[in-house]
Amino acid sequence: MTMPSRRASGRVLANGDILRIEAITRRGLMVRRLLEPDRATGHRRFTDQAFRYDGYQSSDLAYAINRAQCAVGRRC
């Protein structure tokens, strides 16, 4: 999911960022961005703070995209 004008945990969202939906509100989705795995445990980590994301109309589901599609220029 991308939306260059939004900041997630101190940085602008980038193409290929994965967001987890925390809540659905009247104003948009509340999401957290996936971080690097925890080095000690290997478990997934997400940003501490959820933020509103309203660019979902132009995003793709993370589980529906593979790296081959990214390599040929599709949104990732």
N, C-alpha and C positions, 0 to 999 in steps of 0.2 A: 504494500500500500504506500502510495507516495502522496505527499502534499508539501511542496517545498516551503510554503509560508508558515507551516506549523513547526514548533520546536518540541522536541521530546527529550527530556532529561538533558537539557543544555545544548542540544544541537538540532539542526534542521533535519527532518525526515529525509531519507535517501531512498532511491529506487532499490527495491529488494528488502527493505525493512519489514519485519513481521510484527504485527500488532495483535494483542489479545483483547477481545471485547470484555470489559468489566461490567458495563451497564448500558442500557438503551434509554435515552431520555428524549424529551420533546425537542431539545436543542441539538441533539446529535449523539454520537456514540462516545462513551467514556472508555478509553483504551490505555494499555501499557505497551511499551516497545520491548521486544525481546533483546536481551543483552547477550554477551558471551557467556558460555556455561561456567558454573562455579569451578574453579581449578581443582579444588580438593575433592569434590563429590561428582562433578560432571553434570549436575542437575541444571535444568534451565533456570535462568534468572530473568526477571522483568524489571523495568524501571519502578522505583518506589512509588512515585506519584502517577496516578492516572490523569490523562488530559483529554479534552474534548476533541474529537476528530469528526469533521463533517464532510470529508472528501471521499466517503465510501462509495459514492456513485461511480467513481472512475477507478476502483481498485479491484484486485483479483484475490481470490481465496488462496492462501499460502499452500494448502494441501493440493490445489489444482494446478500448480505450476511446477515444471521441472527445469533443471538447468539447461537442457537442450533448447527449450523455448527461449530462454534468456540469451543463449548464444546466437540465435538467429534474429535477434532484435525485438522480440516481444517484450512487453512491460514485465518486469520482475521485481 
